[in-house]
Amino acid sequence: MKKKLNKMIPMFKLNIKKWLPVIEFTVIYVATWLNLHAGLIVGLLFHIPRVLQKDERS
């Protein structure tokens, strides 16, 4: 069981990176649909870590 779990973990990490933009779009869309200002704030909250990561790489 433990060997099976260890093999699945790297695959799971790749799937998270693949699905993150879809999840981000869905969350922002629903927040905007409920309240325009909430959608903008949630969008900023998703955008800030990306900007910080780009600054660290430079």
PDB file of N, CA, C and O in Angstrom:
ATOM      1  N   MET A   1       0.822  -1.193   0.000  1.00  0.00           N
ATOM      2  CA  MET A   1       0.000   0.000   0.000  1.00  0.00           C
ATOM      3  C   MET A   1       0.868   1.260   0.000  1.00  0.00           C
ATOM      4  O   MET A   1       0.579   2.211  -0.726  1.00  0.00           O
ATOM      5  N   LYS A   2       1.923   1.269   0.806  1.00  0.00           N
ATOM      6  CA  LYS A   2       2.772   2.448   0.913  1.00  0.00           C
ATOM      7  C   LYS A   2       3.525   2.694  -0.397  1.00  0.00           C
ATOM      8  O   LYS A   2       3.695   3.845  -0.800  1.00  0.00           O
ATOM      9  N   LYS A   3       3.980   1.623  -1.071  1.00  0.00           N
ATOM     10  CA  LYS A   3       4.670   1.781  -2.346  1.00  0.00           C
ATOM     11  C   LYS A   3       3.737   2.378  -3.390  1.00  0.00           C
ATOM     12  O   LYS A   3       4.149   3.220  -4.188  1.00  0.00           O
ATOM     13  N   LYS A   4       2.503   1.952  -3.384  1.00  0.00           N
ATOM     14  CA  LYS A   4       1.527   2.475  -4.323  1.00  0.00           C
ATOM     15  C   LYS A   4       1.301   3.969  -4.094  1.00  0.00           C
ATOM     16  O   LYS A   4       1.210   4.742  -5.047  1.00  0.00           O
ATOM     17  N   LEU A   5       1.213   4.360  -2.848  1.00  0.00           N
ATOM     18  CA  LEU A   5       0.997   5.762  -2.506  1.00  0.00           C
ATOM     19  C   LEU A   5       2.181   6.621  -2.940  1.00  0.00           C
ATOM     20  O   LEU A   5       1.984   7.724  -3.450  1.00  0.00           O
ATOM     21  N   ASN A   6       3.399   6.139  -2.750  1.00  0.00           N
ATOM     22  CA  ASN A   6       4.590   6.884  -3.146  1.00  0.00           C
ATOM     23  C   ASN A   6       4.648   7.090  -4.648  1.00  0.00           C
ATOM     24  O   ASN A   6       5.116   8.131  -5.109  1.00  0.00           O
ATOM     25  N   LYS A   7       4.183   6.121  -5.416  1.00  0.00           N
ATOM     26  CA  LYS A   7       4.175   6.269  -6.867  1.00  0.00           C
ATOM     27  C   LYS A   7       3.120   7.269  -7.318  1.00  0.00           C
ATOM     28  O   LYS A   7       3.290   7.911  -8.355  1.00  0.00           O
ATOM     29  N   MET A   8       2.046   7.414  -6.573  1.00  0.00           N
ATOM     30  CA  MET A   8       0.958   8.298  -6.968  1.00  0.00           C
ATOM     31  C   MET A   8       1.237   9.756  -6.622  1.00  0.00           C
ATOM     32  O   MET A   8       0.680  10.649  -7.261  1.00  0.00           O
ATOM     33  N   ILE A   9       2.070  10.017  -5.647  1.00  0.00           N
ATOM     34  CA  ILE A   9       2.296  11.392  -5.175  1.00  0.00           C
ATOM     35  C   ILE A   9       2.879  12.288  -6.268  1.00  0.00           C
ATOM     36  O   ILE A   9       2.344  13.380  -6.458  1.00  0.00           O
ATOM     37  N   PRO A  10       3.945  11.912  -7.011  1.00  0.00           N
ATOM     38  CA  PRO A  10       4.447  12.803  -8.065  1.00  0.00           C
ATOM     39  C   PRO A  10       3.395  13.070  -9.139  1.00  0.00           C
ATOM     40  O   PRO A  10       3.313  14.185  -9.654  1.00  0.00           O
ATOM     41  N   MET A  11       2.600  12.075  -9.482  1.00  0.00           N
ATOM     42  CA  MET A  11       1.567  12.242 -10.485  1.00  0.00           C
ATOM     43  C   MET A  11       0.518  13.241  -9.984  1.00  0.00           C
ATOM     44  O   MET A  11       0.009  14.054 -10.755  1.00  0.00           O
ATOM     45  N   PHE A  12       0.207  13.172  -8.707  1.00  0.00           N
ATOM     46  CA  PHE A  12      -0.773  14.077  -8.109  1.00  0.00           C
ATOM     47  C   PHE A  12      -0.282  15.519  -8.172  1.00  0.00           C
ATOM     48  O   PHE A  12      -1.074  16.423  -8.439  1.00  0.00           O
ATOM     49  N   LYS A  13       1.000  15.754  -7.935  1.00  0.00           N
ATOM     50  CA  LYS A  13       1.556  17.099  -7.987  1.00  0.00           C
ATOM     51  C   LYS A  13       1.468  17.671  -9.395  1.00  0.00           C
ATOM     52  O   LYS A  13       1.184  18.858  -9.556  1.00  0.00           O
ATOM     53  N   LEU A  14       1.703  16.858 -10.410  1.00  0.00           N
ATOM     54  CA  LEU A  14       1.591  17.318 -11.784  1.00  0.00           C
ATOM     55  C   LEU A  14       0.154  17.683 -12.121  1.00  0.00           C
ATOM     56  O   LEU A  14      -0.094  18.664 -12.822  1.00  0.00           O
ATOM     57  N   ASN A  15      -0.780  16.907 -11.630  1.00  0.00           N
ATOM     58  CA  ASN A  15      -2.180  17.198 -11.900  1.00  0.00           C
ATOM     59  C   ASN A  15      -2.621  18.494 -11.245  1.00  0.00           C
ATOM     60  O   ASN A  15      -3.450  19.212 -11.806  1.00  0.00           O
ATOM     61  N   ILE A  16      -2.093  18.809 -10.082  1.00  0.00           N
ATOM     62  CA  ILE A  16      -2.441  20.063  -9.411  1.00  0.00           C
ATOM     63  C   ILE A  16      -1.975  21.244 -10.260  1.00  0.00           C
ATOM     64  O   ILE A  16      -2.723  22.206 -10.439  1.00  0.00           O
ATOM     65  N   LYS A  17      -0.767  21.185 -10.779  1.00  0.00           N
ATOM     66  CA  LYS A  17      -0.261  22.278 -11.605  1.00  0.00           C
ATOM     67  C   LYS A  17      -1.103  22.440 -12.871  1.00  0.00           C
ATOM     68  O   LYS A  17      -1.299  23.554 -13.355  1.00  0.00           O
ATOM     69  N   LYS A  18      -1.589  21.338 -13.393  1.00  0.00           N
ATOM     70  CA  LYS A  18      -2.385  21.368 -14.599  1.00  0.00           C
ATOM     71  C   LYS A  18      -3.773  21.966 -14.340  1.00  0.00           C
ATOM     72  O   LYS A  18      -4.296  22.714 -15.166  1.00  0.00           O
ATOM     73  N   TRP A  19      -4.357  21.634 -13.198  1.00  0.00           N
ATOM     74  CA  TRP A  19      -5.728  22.036 -12.900  1.00  0.00           C
ATOM     75  C   TRP A  19      -5.836  23.380 -12.185  1.00  0.00           C
ATOM     76  O   TRP A  19      -6.935  23.921 -12.067  1.00  0.00           O
ATOM     77  N   LEU A  20      -4.733  23.922 -11.711  1.00  0.00           N
ATOM     78  CA  LEU A  20      -4.775  25.174 -10.960  1.00  0.00           C
ATOM     79  C   LEU A  20      -5.399  26.327 -11.751  1.00  0.00           C
ATOM     80  O   LEU A  20      -6.226  27.045 -11.189  1.00  0.00           O
ATOM     81  N   PRO A  21      -5.048  26.546 -13.027  1.00  0.00           N
ATOM     82  CA  PRO A  21      -5.701  27.629 -13.769  1.00  0.00           C
ATOM     83  C   PRO A  21      -7.211  27.420 -13.926  1.00  0.00           C
ATOM     84  O   PRO A  21      -7.970  28.390 -13.928  1.00  0.00           O
ATOM     85  N   VAL A  22      -7.645  26.190 -14.054  1.00  0.00           N
ATOM     86  CA  VAL A  22      -9.070  25.904 -14.182  1.00  0.00           C
ATOM     87  C   VAL A  22      -9.789  26.227 -12.877  1.00  0.00           C
ATOM     88  O   VAL A  22     -10.859  26.835 -12.876  1.00  0.00           O
ATOM     89  N   ILE A  23      -9.189  25.813 -11.774  1.00  0.00           N
ATOM     90  CA  ILE A  23      -9.778  26.095 -10.462  1.00  0.00           C
ATOM     91  C   ILE A  23      -9.809  27.603 -10.217  1.00  0.00           C
ATOM     92  O   ILE A  23     -10.803  28.141  -9.729  1.00  0.00           O
ATOM     93  N   GLU A  24      -8.715  28.274 -10.558  1.00  0.00           N
ATOM     94  CA  GLU A  24      -8.642  29.725 -10.376  1.00  0.00           C
ATOM     95  C   GLU A  24      -9.735  30.421 -11.181  1.00  0.00           C
ATOM     96  O   GLU A  24     -10.434  31.287 -10.655  1.00  0.00           O
ATOM     97  N   PHE A  25      -9.889  30.054 -12.438  1.00  0.00           N
ATOM     98  CA  PHE A  25     -10.918  30.666 -13.281  1.00  0.00           C
ATOM     99  C   PHE A  25     -12.312  30.439 -12.704  1.00  0.00           C
ATOM    100  O   PHE A  25     -13.133  31.355 -12.669  1.00  0.00           O
ATOM    101  N   THR A  26     -12.573  29.219 -12.255  1.00  0.00           N
ATOM    102  CA  THR A  26     -13.888  28.884 -11.716  1.00  0.00           C
ATOM    103  C   THR A  26     -14.195  29.686 -10.453  1.00  0.00           C
ATOM    104  O   THR A  26     -15.296  30.216 -10.305  1.00  0.00           O
ATOM    105  N   VAL A  27     -13.233  29.775  -9.554  1.00  0.00           N
ATOM    106  CA  VAL A  27     -13.442  30.510  -8.307  1.00  0.00           C
ATOM    107  C   VAL A  27     -13.677  31.992  -8.591  1.00  0.00           C
ATOM    108  O   VAL A  27     -14.579  32.601  -8.014  1.00  0.00           O
ATOM    109  N   ILE A  28     -12.873  32.571  -9.474  1.00  0.00           N
ATOM    110  CA  ILE A  28     -13.031  33.988  -9.798  1.00  0.00           C
ATOM    111  C   ILE A  28     -14.367  34.231 -10.504  1.00  0.00           C
ATOM    112  O   ILE A  28     -15.036  35.228 -10.234  1.00  0.00           O
ATOM    113  N   TYR A  29     -14.758  33.326 -11.407  1.00  0.00           N
ATOM    114  CA  TYR A  29     -16.023  33.472 -12.128  1.00  0.00           C
ATOM    115  C   TYR A  29     -17.211  33.446 -11.172  1.00  0.00           C
ATOM    116  O   TYR A  29     -18.111  34.282 -11.261  1.00  0.00           O
ATOM    117  N   VAL A  30     -17.205  32.486 -10.266  1.00  0.00           N
ATOM    118  CA  VAL A  30     -18.320  32.375  -9.315  1.00  0.00           C
ATOM    119  C   VAL A  30     -18.349  33.585  -8.382  1.00  0.00           C
ATOM    120  O   VAL A  30     -19.421  34.118  -8.095  1.00  0.00           O
ATOM    121  N   ALA A  31     -17.184  34.021  -7.908  1.00  0.00           N
ATOM    122  CA  ALA A  31     -17.138  35.184  -7.017  1.00  0.00           C
ATOM    123  C   ALA A  31     -17.627  36.433  -7.748  1.00  0.00           C
ATOM    124  O   ALA A  31     -18.334  37.251  -7.160  1.00  0.00           O
ATOM    125  N   THR A  32     -17.261  36.590  -9.021  1.00  0.00           N
ATOM    126  CA  THR A  32     -17.711  37.738  -9.799  1.00  0.00           C
ATOM    127  C   THR A  32     -19.211  37.667 -10.042  1.00  0.00           C
ATOM    128  O   THR A  32     -19.900  38.687 -10.014  1.00  0.00           O
ATOM    129  N   TRP A  33     -19.708  36.469 -10.277  1.00  0.00           N
ATOM    130  CA  TRP A  33     -21.138  36.290 -10.509  1.00  0.00           C
ATOM    131  C   TRP A  33     -21.943  36.665  -9.260  1.00  0.00           C
ATOM    132  O   TRP A  33     -23.023  37.247  -9.355  1.00  0.00           O
ATOM    133  N   LEU A  34     -21.399  36.322  -8.095  1.00  0.00           N
ATOM    134  CA  LEU A  34     -22.098  36.646  -6.854  1.00  0.00           C
ATOM    135  C   LEU A  34     -21.977  38.124  -6.494  1.00  0.00           C
ATOM    136  O   LEU A  34     -22.941  38.755  -6.062  1.00  0.00           O
ATOM    137  N   ASN A  35     -20.768  38.661  -6.682  1.00  0.00           N
ATOM    138  CA  ASN A  35     -20.526  40.056  -6.307  1.00  0.00           C
ATOM    139  C   ASN A  35     -19.294  40.527  -7.079  1.00  0.00           C
ATOM    140  O   ASN A  35     -18.223  39.932  -6.959  1.00  0.00           O
ATOM    141  N   LEU A  36     -19.440  41.586  -7.865  1.00  0.00           N
ATOM    142  CA  LEU A  36     -18.350  42.063  -8.714  1.00  0.00           C
ATOM    143  C   LEU A  36     -17.100  42.405  -7.908  1.00  0.00           C
ATOM    144  O   LEU A  36     -15.990  42.049  -8.305  1.00  0.00           O
ATOM    145  N   HIS A  37     -17.268  43.080  -6.801  1.00  0.00           N
ATOM    146  CA  HIS A  37     -16.108  43.481  -5.996  1.00  0.00           C
ATOM    147  C   HIS A  37     -15.413  42.268  -5.377  1.00  0.00           C
ATOM    148  O   HIS A  37     -14.187  42.239  -5.275  1.00  0.00           O
ATOM    149  N   ALA A  38     -16.177  41.290  -4.974  1.00  0.00           N
ATOM    150  CA  ALA A  38     -15.573  40.075  -4.417  1.00  0.00           C
ATOM    151  C   ALA A  38     -14.751  39.358  -5.482  1.00  0.00           C
ATOM    152  O   ALA A  38     -13.674  38.836  -5.193  1.00  0.00           O
ATOM    153  N   GLY A  39     -15.258  39.333  -6.711  1.00  0.00           N
ATOM    154  CA  GLY A  39     -14.517  38.704  -7.807  1.00  0.00           C
ATOM    155  C   GLY A  39     -13.192  39.389  -8.066  1.00  0.00           C
ATOM    156  O   GLY A  39     -12.184  38.728  -8.316  1.00  0.00           O
ATOM    157  N   LEU A  40     -13.188  40.723  -8.006  1.00  0.00           N
ATOM    158  CA  LEU A  40     -11.942  41.460  -8.217  1.00  0.00           C
ATOM    159  C   LEU A  40     -10.944  41.191  -7.100  1.00  0.00           C
ATOM    160  O   LEU A  40      -9.750  41.035  -7.353  1.00  0.00           O
ATOM    161  N   ILE A  41     -11.421  41.138  -5.890  1.00  0.00           N
ATOM    162  CA  ILE A  41     -10.529  40.884  -4.744  1.00  0.00           C
ATOM    163  C   ILE A  41      -9.955  39.476  -4.822  1.00  0.00           C
ATOM    164  O   ILE A  41      -8.762  39.279  -4.593  1.00  0.00           O
ATOM    165  N   VAL A  42     -10.791  38.500  -5.144  1.00  0.00           N
ATOM    166  CA  VAL A  42     -10.310  37.121  -5.264  1.00  0.00           C
ATOM    167  C   VAL A  42      -9.305  37.020  -6.405  1.00  0.00           C
ATOM    168  O   VAL A  42      -8.304  36.313  -6.289  1.00  0.00           O
ATOM    169  N   GLY A  43      -9.563  37.719  -7.502  1.00  0.00           N
ATOM    170  CA  GLY A  43      -8.618  37.735  -8.617  1.00  0.00           C
ATOM    171  C   GLY A  43      -7.260  38.274  -8.202  1.00  0.00           C
ATOM    172  O   GLY A  43      -6.225  37.736  -8.594  1.00  0.00           O
ATOM    173  N   LEU A  44      -7.266  39.335  -7.410  1.00  0.00           N
ATOM    174  CA  LEU A  44      -5.999  39.884  -6.908  1.00  0.00           C
ATOM    175  C   LEU A  44      -5.291  38.894  -5.986  1.00  0.00           C
ATOM    176  O   LEU A  44      -4.066  38.772  -6.017  1.00  0.00           O
ATOM    177  N   LEU A  45      -6.064  38.195  -5.176  1.00  0.00           N
ATOM    178  CA  LEU A  45      -5.459  37.226  -4.258  1.00  0.00           C
ATOM    179  C   LEU A  45      -4.782  36.078  -5.014  1.00  0.00           C
ATOM    180  O   LEU A  45      -3.776  35.541  -4.550  1.00  0.00           O
ATOM    181  N   PHE A  46      -5.324  35.701  -6.167  1.00  0.00           N
ATOM    182  CA  PHE A  46      -4.673  34.679  -6.988  1.00  0.00           C
ATOM    183  C   PHE A  46      -3.468  35.250  -7.725  1.00  0.00           C
ATOM    184  O   PHE A  46      -2.510  34.526  -7.998  1.00  0.00           O
ATOM    185  N   HIS A  47      -3.507  36.537  -8.049  1.00  0.00           N
ATOM    186  CA  HIS A  47      -2.448  37.139  -8.856  1.00  0.00           C
ATOM    187  C   HIS A  47      -1.198  37.482  -8.037  1.00  0.00           C
ATOM    188  O   HIS A  47      -0.085  37.398  -8.555  1.00  0.00           O
ATOM    189  N   ILE A  48      -1.364  37.859  -6.791  1.00  0.00           N
ATOM    190  CA  ILE A  48      -0.244  38.298  -5.949  1.00  0.00           C
ATOM    191  C   ILE A  48       0.843  37.228  -5.797  1.00  0.00           C
ATOM    192  O   ILE A  48       2.017  37.559  -5.964  1.00  0.00           O
ATOM    193  N   PRO A  49       0.521  35.964  -5.488  1.00  0.00           N
ATOM    194  CA  PRO A  49       1.600  34.961  -5.366  1.00  0.00           C
ATOM    195  C   PRO A  49       2.368  34.741  -6.671  1.00  0.00           C
ATOM    196  O   PRO A  49       3.569  34.473  -6.638  1.00  0.00           O
ATOM    197  N   ARG A  50       1.694  34.850  -7.812  1.00  0.00           N
ATOM    198  CA  ARG A  50       2.397  34.714  -9.094  1.00  0.00           C
ATOM    199  C   ARG A  50       3.430  35.816  -9.280  1.00  0.00           C
ATOM    200  O   ARG A  50       4.549  35.555  -9.722  1.00  0.00           O
ATOM    201  N   VAL A  51       3.062  37.031  -8.950  1.00  0.00           N
ATOM    202  CA  VAL A  51       3.974  38.159  -9.092  1.00  0.00           C
ATOM    203  C   VAL A  51       5.164  37.987  -8.137  1.00  0.00           C
ATOM    204  O   VAL A  51       6.308  38.248  -8.512  1.00  0.00           O
ATOM    205  N   LEU A  52       4.896  37.560  -6.935  1.00  0.00           N
ATOM    206  CA  LEU A  52       5.986  37.360  -5.973  1.00  0.00           C
ATOM    207  C   LEU A  52       6.926  36.249  -6.415  1.00  0.00           C
ATOM    208  O   LEU A  52       8.136  36.356  -6.220  1.00  0.00           O
ATOM    209  N   GLN A  53       6.392  35.177  -7.011  1.00  0.00           N
ATOM    210  CA  GLN A  53       7.243  34.091  -7.495  1.00  0.00           C
ATOM    211  C   GLN A  53       8.121  34.563  -8.643  1.00  0.00           C
ATOM    212  O   GLN A  53       9.288  34.181  -8.723  1.00  0.00           O
ATOM    213  N   LYS A  54       7.581  35.385  -9.531  1.00  0.00           N
ATOM    214  CA  LYS A  54       8.370  35.900 -10.658  1.00  0.00           C
ATOM    215  C   LYS A  54       9.496  36.783 -10.155  1.00  0.00           C
ATOM    216  O   LYS A  54      10.596  36.758 -10.707  1.00  0.00           O
ATOM    217  N   ASP A  55       9.236  37.573  -9.102  1.00  0.00           N
ATOM    218  CA  ASP A  55      10.273  38.438  -8.534  1.00  0.00           C
ATOM    219  C   ASP A  55      11.393  37.619  -7.899  1.00  0.00           C
ATOM    220  O   ASP A  55      12.559  38.002  -7.987  1.00  0.00           O
ATOM    221  N   GLU A  56      11.059  36.505  -7.263  1.00  0.00           N
ATOM    222  CA  GLU A  56      12.072  35.664  -6.623  1.00  0.00           C
ATOM    223  C   GLU A  56      12.963  34.989  -7.660  1.00  0.00           C
ATOM    224  O   GLU A  56      14.156  34.806  -7.420  1.00  0.00           O
ATOM    225  N   ARG A  57      12.403  34.617  -8.803  1.00  0.00           N
ATOM    226  CA  ARG A  57      13.185  33.952  -9.851  1.00  0.00           C
ATOM    227  C   ARG A  57      14.163  34.887 -10.507  1.00  0.00           C
ATOM    228  O   ARG A  57      15.226  34.455 -10.954  1.00  0.00           O
ATOM    229  N   SER A  58      13.831  36.168 -10.577  1.00  0.00           N
ATOM    230  CA  SER A  58      14.700  37.146 -11.242  1.00  0.00           C
ATOM    231  C   SER A  58      15.926  37.476 -10.447  1.00  0.00           C
ATOM    232  O   SER A  58      16.746  38.284 -10.884  1.00  0.00           O
TER     233      SER A  58
END
